[in-house]
Amino acid sequence: MLLWLNLAQLILYIGLLALAGQGALYVLAGARRDRNLFYQLFQIINRPWIALGRLIAPRAFAARLHPFIAFCLMAALYLAVTLAKIEHCLTIGMEHCR
């Protein structure tokens, strides 16, 4: 169980950092961001999360908000997994969670 919680936490953490990096490059690179290699890499990594944000978002939301919705969703999932991991470690004992 602890292995699966750690794995879920790691996948969410990588996705959150990639979305944060894409957001930072969106601001820093400006109009030339589509030619930036790292921005393109972040787009590839974040494609599944943004698609999930697109599915969850109401139709009235603009397409430029889908990454933000995905980030909020992933942050909430990361918090839920972290709390589940803490509860699991308290249940089995802290010496087994190392």
N, C-alpha and C positions, 0 to 999 in steps of 0.2 A: 504494500500500500504506500509506504513511504517513497519507494522508487517512482511510482506513478505520479505522486504529488510533486516530487522534485522535477520530474520530466515535464509535467504541465506548467510548473512555475518557470522552468527554463525556456520553454517555447514561448510563453507569454512575455517573458522578460526580453527575449531577442526581438520579438515583434514590437514591443513598446519602444525599445531603443531605436529600431529601424524607423518607426513612425516619427519619433522625435527628431532623428537625423534628417529625414525627408522634410519635415516641417522647417528645420533650421536652414537647410539648403534652399527651400522655397523662398525664404526671406532673404538669405544672403546672395544667392545667385541671380535673383531677379528674372528677367525675361530669357536669359541664356541658360536657365536651369535644365531645359530639355536636352541640351548638348553636354551636360555634365555627366561624367561616367558614374560617379557615386550616386547622383540623383536617380539615374536609370537603374542602378543596382538596388537602391531602396524601393523603387517602384515595383521591381520584380519580386522582392521579398514581401512587400506589403500587399500585393495583388489579392491574395485570399482574404485578408482582413478587411480591406476596403470593399470587396465584393459582399462580405457579410454585413458591413455597415450600410451598404446600398440596399440590401434586402430588408434590414431592420428599419431604415429611415422611412418616414412618410413621403409620399410623392411630392409634397409641397416643398421639401427641403432642396436646396440647390446642390448640384453635383459636387461643388467645391467643399461642401460640408461633410461629405462621406468619410474622408480620412479622420476628421475630428470625431465623428460618431464612432468610428472603429477604435480610435484611441480611448475614448471614454468607456466603451464596452470592454476593451482589453484591460484597462485599469481596474474596472470593477471585477472582472474575472480573476485578475492577479490577486486582488485583495481577498476574494473568496477562497482561492486556493491557498493563500498564505494562512488565513484563519483556519482552514481545514487541516493544514499541516501542523499548526500549533496545537489544535485540539487532539490530533492523532498522537503527537509527541507527548502531550500531557497524559493521554490515556495509557500508552504503552510504557511510559517512563522515559525520562530524558536520557538515561544512559544508553538506550537502544536507538536514539535518534542521532547519534554521532556518525 
